[in-house]
Amino acid sequence: MFTLNADRCSLRALEPSDLELLYFWENDPEVWRVTSCGSPVSRERIAQFIVEQNYDIFASKQMRLVVEVDGAAVGTVDIIDFDPLNLRFGVGVLIYDGSHRRCGYAHSAIEAIKRYGVDALGVKQIWANVAADNDASIALFEGCGFVRCGHRRDWIRRGAQFVDEYEYQFIGW
């Protein structure tokens, strides 16, 4: 099994046994608020997604890893839009339960992904998009050395309201 060790957690590849957990997390409307997903996802689609994750990141251009603490899944971290030509990818992280937030797991996961990106994939930069009202994620990415490089006004719709989005970038060491 593919595993990345981090100082406070470990990151491992998706397994078929993650189906029910991902189904629960992906269908929580509170999670939709930060993932830009706005509709339920079927078990069948999640099962297909898990199978697709077994492919090479160079083919799929994405990778989801499970964040584990003491053998228990507490969240996920995603590499998205991997661009091997321009040596970059986007990253997103979810620590699902509030009792696991602000424990350093997301920070540890992002740092492990940064190392993986440079050491295994040879990327020069990593980017993240964060809603302007997501103070925890802003603090997380800034604490991991990401610099705000863009500001999209009224970018994310939440009901009848719109929220700005910030773009963050981490460029090499």
MDAnalysis code that builds the backbone (N, CA, C; Angstrom):
import MDAnalysis as mda
import numpy as np

u = mda.Universe.empty(519, n_residues=173, atom_resindex=np.repeat(np.arange(173), 3), trajectory=True)
u.add_TopologyAttr("name", ["N", "CA", "C"] * 173)
u.add_TopologyAttr("resid", np.arange(1, 174))
u.add_TopologyAttr("resname", ["MET", "PHE", "THR", "LEU", "ASN", "ALA", "ASP", "ARG", "CYS", "SER", "LEU", "ARG", "ALA", "LEU", "GLU", "PRO", "SER", "ASP", "LEU", "GLU", "LEU", "LEU", "TYR", "PHE", "TRP", "GLU", "ASN", "ASP", "PRO", "GLU", "VAL", "TRP", "ARG", "VAL", "THR", "SER", "CYS", "GLY", "SER", "PRO", "VAL", "SER", "ARG", "GLU", "ARG", "ILE", "ALA", "GLN", "PHE", "ILE", "VAL", "GLU", "GLN", "ASN", "TYR", "ASP", "ILE", "PHE", "ALA", "SER", "LYS", "GLN", "MET", "ARG", "LEU", "VAL", "VAL", "GLU", "VAL", "ASP", "GLY", "ALA", "ALA", "VAL", "GLY", "THR", "VAL", "ASP", "ILE", "ILE", "ASP", "PHE", "ASP", "PRO", "LEU", "ASN", "LEU", "ARG", "PHE", "GLY", "VAL", "GLY", "VAL", "LEU", "ILE", "TYR", "ASP", "GLY", "SER", "HIS", "ARG", "ARG", "CYS", "GLY", "TYR", "ALA", "HIS", "SER", "ALA", "ILE", "GLU", "ALA", "ILE", "LYS", "ARG", "TYR", "GLY", "VAL", "ASP", "ALA", "LEU", "GLY", "VAL", "LYS", "GLN", "ILE", "TRP", "ALA", "ASN", "VAL", "ALA", "ALA", "ASP", "ASN", "ASP", "ALA", "SER", "ILE", "ALA", "LEU", "PHE", "GLU", "GLY", "CYS", "GLY", "PHE", "VAL", "ARG", "CYS", "GLY", "HIS", "ARG", "ARG", "ASP", "TRP", "ILE", "ARG", "ARG", "GLY", "ALA", "GLN", "PHE", "VAL", "ASP", "GLU", "TYR", "GLU", "TYR", "GLN", "PHE", "ILE", "GLY", "TRP"])
u.atoms.positions = np.array([
    [0.837, -1.177, 0.000],
    [0.000, 0.000, 0.000],
    [0.882, 1.241, 0.000],
    [0.502, 2.244, -0.795],
    [1.222, 3.513, -0.871],
    [0.939, 4.329, 0.390],
    [2.007, 4.741, 1.074],
    [1.860, 5.545, 2.286],
    [2.932, 6.619, 2.309],
    [2.524, 7.824, 2.668],
    [3.456, 8.916, 2.933],
    [3.400, 9.195, 4.418],
    [4.539, 9.227, 5.050],
    [4.565, 9.544, 6.473],
    [4.745, 11.035, 6.665],
    [3.992, 11.563, 7.584],
    [4.093, 12.963, 7.965],
    [4.321, 12.995, 9.474],
    [4.647, 14.153, 9.997],
    [4.990, 14.183, 11.412],
    [3.808, 13.926, 12.345],
    [2.599, 14.270, 11.971],
    [1.443, 14.069, 12.850],
    [0.422, 13.071, 12.321],
    [0.615, 12.604, 11.090],
    [-0.351, 11.695, 10.470],
    [0.362, 10.931, 9.368],
    [-0.373, 10.070, 8.710],
    [0.146, 9.414, 7.510],
    [-0.886, 9.568, 6.404],
    [-0.420, 9.497, 5.188],
    [-1.293, 9.590, 4.017],
    [-1.177, 8.283, 3.266],
    [-2.329, 7.681, 2.960],
    [-2.306, 6.406, 2.254],
    [-3.251, 6.445, 1.071],
    [-3.025, 5.517, 0.157],
    [-3.873, 5.403, -1.026],
    [-5.285, 4.988, -0.625],
    [-6.237, 5.336, -1.465],
    [-7.617, 4.898, -1.260],
    [-7.710, 3.386, -1.385],
    [-8.579, 2.809, -0.592],
    [-8.854, 1.377, -0.619],
    [-10.354, 1.177, -0.812],
    [-10.772, 0.040, -1.367],
    [-12.211, -0.226, -1.498],
    [-12.961, -0.116, -0.173],
    [-12.299, -0.404, 0.921],
    [-12.952, -0.319, 2.233],
    [-13.262, 1.124, 2.643],
    [-12.767, 2.101, 1.896],
    [-13.055, 3.510, 2.182],
    [-14.396, 3.969, 1.599],
    [-15.055, 3.105, 0.870],
    [-16.276, 3.489, 0.157],
    [-17.309, 4.159, 1.058],
    [-17.692, 3.517, 2.144],
    [-18.758, 4.068, 2.992],
    [-18.356, 5.388, 3.640],
    [-17.113, 5.476, 4.069],
    [-16.637, 6.710, 4.676],
    [-16.658, 7.854, 3.671],
    [-16.153, 7.616, 2.465],
    [-16.167, 8.652, 1.431],
    [-17.591, 9.010, 1.029],
    [-18.452, 8.007, 0.978],
    [-19.858, 8.258, 0.647],
    [-20.475, 9.214, 1.679],
    [-20.190, 8.984, 2.934],
    [-20.697, 9.834, 4.015],
    [-20.127, 11.248, 3.898],
    [-18.816, 11.360, 3.761],
    [-18.190, 12.680, 3.683],
    [-18.621, 13.442, 2.443],
    [-18.615, 12.788, 1.283],
    [-18.939, 13.466, 0.025],
    [-20.390, 13.944, -0.037],
    [-21.258, 13.322, 0.749],
    [-22.671, 13.690, 0.712],
    [-23.096, 14.566, 1.884],
    [-22.167, 15.118, 2.605],
    [-22.444, 16.044, 3.695],
    [-22.498, 17.467, 3.127],
    [-23.653, 18.143, 3.170],
    [-23.750, 19.504, 2.623],
    [-22.755, 20.487, 3.240],
    [-22.319, 20.261, 4.463],
    [-21.296, 21.132, 5.060],
    [-19.965, 21.002, 4.320],
    [-19.668, 19.810, 3.837],
    [-18.441, 19.600, 3.065],
    [-18.563, 20.283, 1.705],
    [-19.739, 20.264, 1.123],
    [-19.949, 20.898, -0.175],
    [-19.542, 22.365, -0.129],
    [-19.724, 22.985, 1.014],
    [-19.409, 24.401, 1.173],
    [-17.941, 24.689, 0.851],
    [-17.050, 23.745, 1.136],
    [-15.627, 23.980, 0.896],
    [-15.085, 23.227, -0.318],
    [-15.856, 22.307, -0.882],
    [-15.359, 21.530, -2.023],
    [-15.973, 21.958, -3.350],
    [-16.887, 22.892, -3.323],
    [-17.566, 23.365, -4.534],
    [-18.404, 22.291, -5.202],
    [-18.752, 21.254, -4.459],
    [-19.670, 20.230, -4.951],
    [-21.056, 20.640, -4.471],
    [-22.038, 20.476, -5.286],
    [-23.359, 20.929, -4.890],
    [-24.448, 19.889, -5.011],
    [-24.063, 18.632, -5.163],
    [-25.088, 17.614, -5.311],
    [-24.589, 16.284, -4.748],
    [-25.520, 15.409, -4.391],
    [-25.130, 14.107, -3.851],
    [-24.346, 13.272, -4.865],
    [-23.519, 12.378, -4.327],
    [-22.713, 11.473, -5.145],
    [-23.113, 10.050, -4.781],
    [-23.307, 9.216, -5.789],
    [-23.740, 7.837, -5.551],
    [-22.588, 6.967, -5.062],
    [-22.938, 5.872, -4.406],
    [-21.928, 4.883, -4.013],
    [-21.202, 4.338, -5.245],
    [-21.965, 4.110, -6.301],
    [-21.370, 3.578, -7.527],
    [-20.301, 4.527, -8.068],
    [-20.586, 5.821, -8.081],
    [-19.611, 6.807, -8.593],
    [-18.379, 6.852, -7.696],
    [-18.576, 6.783, -6.385],
    [-17.437, 6.791, -5.464],
    [-16.612, 5.519, -5.631],
    [-17.273, 4.381, -5.801],
    [-16.547, 3.124, -6.032],
    [-15.717, 3.226, -7.306],
    [-16.290, 3.808, -8.344],
    [-15.569, 3.993, -9.605],
    [-14.370, 4.926, -9.388],
    [-14.568, 5.995, -8.628],
    [-13.488, 6.932, -8.326],
    [-12.339, 6.226, -7.606],
    [-12.672, 5.359, -6.644],
    [-11.634, 4.617, -5.913],
    [-10.834, 3.748, -6.875],
    [-11.508, 3.068, -7.795],
    [-10.821, 2.232, -8.780],
    [-9.924, 3.095, -9.670],
    [-10.428, 4.247, -10.102],
    [-9.661, 5.135, -10.973],
    [-8.400, 5.648, -10.294],
    [-8.406, 5.728, -8.976],
    [-7.239, 6.230, -8.247],
    [-6.066, 5.272, -8.309],
    [-6.293, 4.061, -8.766],
    [-5.205, 3.092, -8.896],
    [-4.347, 3.358, -10.128],
    [-4.788, 4.260, -10.975],
    [-4.023, 4.568, -12.175],
    [-2.890, 5.541, -11.855],
    [-1.983, 5.629, -12.757],
    [-0.839, 6.512, -12.650],
    [-1.298, 7.969, -12.638],
    [-0.736, 8.762, -11.746],
    [-1.089, 10.181, -11.672],
    [-0.783, 10.901, -12.987],
    [0.179, 10.389, -13.749],
    [0.488, 10.999, -15.039],
    [-0.646, 10.789, -16.036],
    [-1.438, 9.757, -15.843],
    [-2.591, 9.508, -16.706],
    [-3.845, 10.183, -16.165],
    [-4.094, 10.060, -14.860],
    [-5.338, 10.576, -14.285],
    [-5.265, 12.056, -13.934],
    [-4.061, 12.577, -13.720],
    [-3.826, 13.989, -13.363],
    [-4.375, 14.345, -11.987],
    [-4.686, 13.331, -11.181],
    [-5.193, 13.584, -9.837],
    [-4.856, 12.414, -8.931],
    [-4.938, 12.685, -7.621],
    [-4.708, 11.634, -6.640],
    [-5.378, 12.060, -5.337],
    [-6.132, 11.151, -4.756],
    [-6.709, 11.387, -3.425],
    [-6.043, 10.420, -2.460],
    [-5.609, 10.951, -1.336],
    [-5.019, 10.151, -0.277],
    [-5.831, 10.336, 0.993],
    [-5.880, 9.290, 1.796],
    [-6.595, 9.338, 3.071],
    [-5.614, 9.785, 4.146],
    [-6.044, 10.743, 4.960],
    [-5.254, 11.202, 6.098],
    [-5.629, 10.316, 7.284],
    [-4.621, 9.621, 7.836],
    [-4.858, 8.715, 8.955],
    [-4.094, 9.173, 10.187],
    [-4.728, 8.980, 11.338],
    [-4.101, 9.220, 12.632],
    [-4.337, 7.975, 13.470],
    [-3.268, 7.352, 13.901],
    [-3.361, 6.117, 14.687],
    [-4.237, 5.073, 14.010],
    [-4.120, 4.964, 12.674],
    [-4.852, 3.965, 11.915],
    [-6.289, 4.317, 11.585],
    [-6.753, 5.481, 12.026],
    [-8.132, 5.906, 11.753],
    [-8.140, 7.032, 10.717],
    [-9.036, 6.925, 9.726],
    [-9.175, 7.961, 8.710],
    [-9.817, 9.200, 9.323],
    [-9.156, 10.353, 9.147],
    [-9.709, 11.610, 9.668],
    [-9.990, 12.609, 8.554],
    [-9.540, 12.301, 7.335],
    [-9.767, 13.221, 6.234],
    [-9.123, 12.742, 4.955],
    [-9.058, 13.653, 4.002],
    [-8.438, 13.361, 2.711],
    [-7.612, 14.557, 2.271],
    [-6.663, 14.290, 1.410],
    [-5.920, 15.342, 0.735],
    [-5.910, 14.991, -0.745],
    [-6.160, 15.989, -1.571],
    [-6.273, 15.775, -3.013],
    [-5.208, 16.544, -3.774],
    [-4.592, 15.869, -4.718],
    [-3.795, 16.515, -5.748],
    [-4.710, 16.589, -6.961],
    [-4.855, 17.786, -7.518],
    [-5.738, 17.970, -8.675],
    [-4.983, 18.688, -9.793],
    [-5.473, 18.494, -11.000],
    [-4.944, 19.190, -12.176],
    [-3.426, 19.103, -12.274],
    [-2.888, 17.915, -12.023],
    [-1.447, 17.717, -12.157],
    [-1.034, 18.043, -13.581],
    [-0.058, 18.915, -13.719],
    [0.406, 19.370, -15.030],
    [1.901, 19.067, -15.136],
    [2.258, 17.880, -15.680],
    [3.668, 17.505, -15.740],
    [4.489, 18.372, -16.703],
    [3.848, 19.026, -17.659],
    [4.571, 19.904, -18.562],
    [5.044, 21.159, -17.830],
    [4.148, 21.760, -17.067],
    [4.468, 23.003, -16.362],
    [4.870, 22.779, -14.907],
    [4.955, 21.508, -14.520],
    [5.444, 21.107, -13.198],
    [4.675, 21.757, -12.052],
    [3.343, 21.523, -12.050],
    [2.508, 22.079, -10.985],
    [1.269, 21.222, -10.779],
    [0.655, 21.406, -9.618],
    [-0.654, 20.823, -9.326],
    [-1.342, 21.637, -8.250],
    [-2.642, 21.411, -8.141],
    [-3.415, 22.031, -7.072],
    [-3.565, 21.053, -5.927],
    [-3.848, 21.581, -4.747],
    [-4.018, 20.735, -3.569],
    [-5.218, 21.231, -2.766],
    [-5.916, 20.267, -2.177],
    [-7.011, 20.565, -1.266],
    [-6.997, 19.543, -0.148],
    [-7.469, 19.934, 1.015],
    [-7.443, 19.029, 2.170],
    [-8.764, 19.152, 2.921],
    [-9.217, 18.021, 3.445],
    [-10.412, 17.975, 4.282],
    [-10.082, 17.177, 5.534],
    [-10.234, 17.791, 6.682],
    [-10.229, 17.077, 7.954],
    [-11.687, 17.136, 8.386],
    [-12.349, 15.972, 8.346],
    [-13.802, 15.968, 8.429],
    [-14.355, 16.380, 9.789],
    [-14.026, 15.676, 10.819],
    [-14.643, 15.895, 12.125],
    [-13.985, 17.067, 12.842],
    [-14.809, 17.914, 13.432],
    [-14.300, 19.084, 14.150],
    [-13.320, 18.749, 15.259],
    [-13.470, 17.566, 15.866],
    [-12.563, 17.189, 16.955],
    [-11.148, 16.900, 16.450],
    [-10.997, 16.711, 15.132],
    [-9.677, 16.465, 14.559],
    [-9.084, 17.710, 13.913],
    [-9.853, 18.784, 13.883],
    [-9.357, 20.019, 13.296],
    [-8.511, 20.770, 14.322],
    [-7.626, 21.590, 13.807],
    [-6.720, 22.400, 14.637],
    [-5.803, 21.544, 15.507],
    [-5.501, 20.333, 14.998],
    [-4.566, 19.420, 15.670],
    [-3.259, 19.297, 14.892],
    [-3.152, 20.020, 13.786],
    [-1.945, 19.972, 12.971],
    [-1.963, 18.917, 11.884],
    [-3.065, 18.163, 11.749],
    [-3.107, 17.095, 10.755],
    [-3.106, 17.644, 9.332],
    [-3.883, 18.688, 9.080],
    [-3.927, 19.269, 7.731],
    [-2.567, 19.864, 7.376],
    [-1.958, 20.556, 8.307],
    [-0.629, 21.140, 8.077],
    [0.380, 20.036, 7.754],
    [0.369, 18.994, 8.537],
    [1.269, 17.864, 8.336],
    [1.030, 17.224, 6.967],
    [-0.237, 17.073, 6.590],
    [-0.582, 16.474, 5.294],
    [-0.105, 17.344, 4.135],
    [-0.306, 18.649, 4.237],
    [0.137, 19.551, 3.167],
    [1.663, 19.522, 3.042],
    [2.360, 19.516, 4.158],
    [3.825, 19.452, 4.100],
    [4.290, 18.150, 3.449],
    [3.626, 17.042, 3.749],
    [3.980, 15.763, 3.117],
    [3.708, 15.807, 1.613],
    [2.613, 16.423, 1.216],
    [2.281, 16.543, -0.207],
    [3.293, 17.434, -0.918],
    [3.732, 18.493, -0.259],
    [4.765, 19.343, -0.854],
    [6.034, 18.532, -1.117],
    [6.460, 17.746, -0.139],
    [7.662, 16.913, -0.310],
    [7.461, 15.890, -1.434],
    [6.294, 15.235, -1.435],
    [5.990, 14.261, -2.480],
    [6.012, 14.939, -3.860],
    [5.411, 16.106, -3.948],
    [5.372, 16.825, -5.216],
    [6.755, 17.120, -5.761],
    [7.634, 17.583, -4.901],
    [8.985, 17.913, -5.340],
    [9.823, 16.658, -5.562],
    [9.844, 15.765, -4.583],
    [10.727, 14.589, -4.645],
    [10.280, 13.546, -5.663],
    [8.991, 13.253, -5.720],
    [8.515, 12.175, -6.593],
    [8.029, 12.668, -7.951],
    [7.422, 13.864, -7.976],
    [6.841, 14.352, -9.228],
    [7.663, 15.456, -9.882],
    [8.595, 16.028, -9.143],
    [9.453, 17.065, -9.699],
    [8.763, 18.391, -9.965],
    [7.685, 18.682, -9.229],
    [6.968, 19.928, -9.491],
    [7.736, 21.132, -8.960],
    [7.480, 22.259, -9.579],
    [8.064, 23.529, -9.167],
    [7.092, 24.322, -8.301],
    [5.793, 24.120, -8.539],
    [4.827, 24.905, -7.790],
    [3.549, 24.120, -7.504],
    [2.910, 24.536, -6.423],
    [1.641, 23.942, -5.985],
    [0.702, 25.104, -5.703],
    [-0.548, 24.955, -6.090],
    [-1.512, 26.028, -5.871],
    [-2.723, 25.525, -5.104],
    [-3.443, 26.458, -4.511],
    [-4.679, 26.141, -3.791],
    [-5.631, 27.314, -3.931],
    [-6.914, 27.006, -4.038],
    [-7.961, 28.026, -4.053],
    [-8.732, 27.921, -2.755],
    [-8.967, 29.078, -2.111],
    [-9.597, 29.110, -0.793],
    [-10.647, 30.207, -0.765],
    [-11.836, 29.878, -0.276],
    [-12.873, 30.900, -0.094],
    [-12.378, 31.946, 0.893],
    [-12.646, 33.203, 0.601],
    [-12.144, 34.307, 1.416],
    [-12.677, 34.282, 2.845],
    [-13.773, 33.568, 3.083],
    [-14.324, 33.493, 4.447],
    [-13.877, 32.235, 5.189],
    [-12.963, 31.467, 4.604],
    [-12.471, 30.239, 5.236],
    [-11.162, 30.549, 5.969],
    [-11.296, 31.173, 7.128],
    [-10.126, 31.629, 7.882],
    [-9.171, 30.491, 8.240],
    [-9.716, 29.320, 8.557],
    [-8.860, 28.190, 8.929],
    [-7.980, 27.763, 7.759],
    [-8.546, 27.670, 6.553],
    [-7.754, 27.265, 5.388],
    [-6.771, 28.346, 4.974],
    [-7.153, 29.594, 5.118],
    [-6.221, 30.687, 4.820],
    [-5.005, 30.573, 5.747],
    [-5.260, 30.398, 7.038],
    [-4.162, 30.258, 8.002],
    [-3.332, 29.007, 7.697],
    [-3.990, 27.915, 7.318],
    [-3.285, 26.678, 6.996],
    [-2.306, 26.894, 5.844],
    [-2.793, 27.386, 4.720],
    [-1.928, 27.511, 3.549],
    [-0.849, 28.563, 3.758],
    [-1.183, 29.667, 4.395],
    [-0.145, 30.664, 4.683],
    [0.890, 30.087, 5.645],
    [0.448, 29.277, 6.603],
    [1.367, 28.631, 7.537],
    [2.255, 27.587, 6.886],
    [1.825, 27.088, 5.717],
    [2.625, 26.108, 4.963],
    [3.468, 26.781, 3.885],
    [3.572, 28.102, 3.937],
    [4.439, 28.815, 3.008],
    [3.812, 29.211, 1.685],
    [2.504, 29.057, 1.550],
    [1.821, 29.490, 0.334],
    [1.613, 31.003, 0.407],
    [1.694, 31.653, -0.732],
    [1.541, 33.102, -0.819],
    [0.290, 33.410, -1.637],
    [-0.517, 34.339, -1.142],
    [-1.707, 34.743, -1.894],
    [-1.264, 35.468, -3.154],
    [-1.727, 34.978, -4.294],
    [-1.308, 35.573, -5.569],
    [-2.486, 36.002, -6.434],
    [-3.697, 35.748, -5.970],
    [-4.859, 36.131, -6.762],
    [-6.089, 36.319, -5.893],
    [-7.017, 37.106, -6.403],
    [-8.253, 37.402, -5.684],
    [-9.380, 37.498, -6.713],
    [-10.299, 36.553, -6.632],
    [-11.448, 36.542, -7.537],
    [-12.667, 37.031, -6.757],
    [-13.257, 38.071, -7.222],
    [-14.396, 38.676, -6.532],
    [-15.694, 37.936, -6.874],
    [-16.534, 37.764, -5.848],
    [-17.851, 37.127, -6.032],
    [-17.745, 35.827, -6.832],
    [-16.806, 34.986, -6.487],
    [-16.466, 33.799, -7.264],
    [-17.280, 32.567, -6.903],
    [-17.625, 32.435, -5.619],
    [-18.303, 31.228, -5.135],
    [-19.717, 31.598, -4.703],
    [-20.687, 30.919, -5.297],
    [-22.079, 31.196, -4.943],
    [-22.489, 30.322, -3.769],
    [-23.083, 30.945, -2.777],
    [-23.651, 30.241, -1.627],
    [-25.083, 30.732, -1.465],
    [-25.983, 29.981, -2.065],
    [-27.376, 30.420, -2.057],
    [-27.508, 31.692, -2.878],
    [-28.031, 32.740, -2.251],
    [-28.208, 34.016, -2.942],
    [-26.986, 34.921, -2.792],
    [-25.994, 34.494, -2.022],
    [-24.804, 35.306, -1.759],
    [-23.615, 34.806, -2.578],
    [-22.631, 35.660, -2.739],
    [-21.380, 35.302, -3.398],
    [-20.219, 35.625, -2.473],
    [-19.201, 34.767, -2.522],
    [-18.023, 34.916, -1.684],
    [-16.801, 35.026, -2.590],
    [-15.864, 35.860, -2.200],
    [-14.605, 35.967, -2.942],
    [-13.783, 34.687, -2.755],
    [-12.845, 34.483, -3.656],
    [-11.924, 33.359, -3.548],
    [-10.495, 33.880, -3.710],
    [-9.603, 33.335, -2.887],
    [-8.183, 33.661, -2.986],
    [-7.453, 32.501, -3.639],
    [-6.457, 32.848, -4.435],
    [-5.586, 31.835, -5.006],
    [-4.238, 31.925, -4.298],
    [-3.755, 30.759, -3.872],
    [-2.475, 30.665, -3.180],
    [-1.511, 29.848, -4.018],
    [-0.219, 30.181, -3.871],
    [0.801, 29.495, -4.659],
    [2.031, 29.257, -3.772],
    [2.561, 28.057, -3.902],
    [3.825, 27.711, -3.266],
    [4.801, 27.417, -4.397],
    [5.896, 28.147, -4.437],
    [6.867, 27.941, -5.507],
    [8.159, 27.410, -4.917],
    [8.473, 26.156, -5.303],
    [9.724, 25.492, -4.995],
    [10.450, 25.876, -3.720],
    [11.512, 25.215, -3.508],
    [12.329, 25.487, -2.323],
    [13.544, 26.268, -2.696],
])
